[in-house]
Amino acid sequence: MNPLKLTALEKGKTAIIKGITKECDTVSRQRFLDLGFVSGAKIAIENISPLGDPIAYSIHQTQICLRKIDADKIIIAILSPETSK
């Protein structure tokens, strides 16, 4: 499992959140944590807007939309099909 940014996740794949980039400011970091973007949480793409930005993600049985500029601050590891269940 290679660490990637959330923007690299493809529809139909599942990933685990590994953390938030160090470049992320304190206010945004706290907002991500409050929304459930914590280490170990499973995340998947639920829907992509017609222009490709923002993208709706499924995390903790909730849909949360993020712009690509924000999703680029989340570090993930893509799960293999066997481990994503």
N, C-alpha and C positions, 0 to 999 in steps of 0.2 A: 504494500500500500504506500504509494508515493504521495507526500503532501502536495496538494494543489490548492488553487483558489476556487471559491464557489462558482465563479464565472466559467470554470472548465467543466462543470457538471453537465451531462447531457440528459435530455428527457428520457425516462425509462430506466435510468441508473439511480442507485441509492448511495449515499455517502455518510460518513461519520464526521462530525465537526471535531477538529483537532485544536482549534484556537482562533485567536484574532491577531492580525498582524500588529507589529510594534508601531507601525506608522499611524495606526488608528488613534484619533484623539480620544480623550477621556470621556467626553459626553457621548460620543458615538459608541464607544466600547460599552459603557453602562447601558445604553439603549439596547444594544445587541444582547447583552446578558439578560436584561429584563424581558426581552422577547423570547428567550429560551435558546439562544445561540451559544450553548455551553458545550464544553468538551464532552464527547461521548454521545451527543444527541444525533439521531438519524435524521437525514434530510433528503428530500427528493423534489424534483420539479413537478409542480402541479399543472401550471399553465404558463404559456409565453404570450405576451401581448403581440398584436399584429406587427408592430415595428421592432419587436425583439427586446424592448426595454420599457417597463420593468418586467420582472419575471415573478410569478407566484410560486412560492416554495411551501411544501408540506413539512412541518416540524412540530412535534408534540401534538399531533392530531389537530393542528391549526394551520390555516393558510396565511402566509405573510408575504407581501410583495416587497421586493427590493430592487432598487435601480442597480445597474451594473457597477457603477462607481462605488456603491456600498457593498455589494456582493464580493467585490474584489478585495475586501478587507477580511473576509472569512476564510480560514484555512481548513481544508477538508482532506479526507482520504476516501477514495471511491472504493466501495465494497464489491467483492466478487459476487456473482449471482447466488452462490451457495450461502454466503454469510449475510445477505441483505434481508433474509426472511426473519 
